[in-house]
């Protein structure tokens, strides 16, 4: 790894760490963080593949109230480094992402506890009318989140690919690695279930089951699924428009407002 790549690793890891609390540009999401890390390390293809897989794992990870979700930023950055620099397989990176996310969860709770100091300090600056001091408190909290991810990433980048690290990773029993991969698959299902439950779109569930059946019994690729989804969305929206137009025209024409009730019996002959 060159010095420029090492600097890029630190920058990407710091941005991902800050993004994990900002939630604005989504730089902490696996698909973005892994892709950027792959770009820095010279293997963007592996970064995209790993990021897309980890994105399905982290799809349902979200902070609910005081409950902290597993940290996707640290898991994405460090697993990408281990896969590309450490010459590990994609499966190994996915398996390592689960415990890394749990470790990142502990770290972010620790850092957020420390940032309580900045909150009280910002209150003091607010009573004094010191806007610059408040801004520095905000930047101080972001800096801690950046260090939280950048420091482990820099340490892993320095030792990744060495004989010691490779031997340690190879010493992990297959039952543990395979078990983590299987548990990762369960997390994917839970993530999708949480998202579907949040959407609460019962009317769209037939399309979901249709896509599931097509995926199981056919060999349609993702491009085909995208085309099928667009076609289904087109006809679904057209159907909704017809229903709304019928309801709007019903009262004006002296009907009941229900398109089915307003159909004359002679129309069915």
Secondary structure, DSSP 8 states (H G I E B T S, - for coil): --HHHHHHHHHHHHHHHHHHHH-SS-TTSHHHHHHHHHHHHT-HHHHHHHHHHHHHHGGG---BTTB----HHHHHHHHHHHHHTTT--HHHHHHHHHHHHHHHHHHHHHHHHHTHHHHHHHHHHHHHT-HHHHHHHHHHHHHHHHHHHHHHHHHHHHHTTSHHHHHHHHTS-HHHHHHHHHHHHHHHHHHHHHHHHHHT-GGGHHHHHHHHHHHHHS---HHHHHHHHHHHHHHHHHHHHHHHHHHHHHHHTTS-S-TTTTS-GGGG-
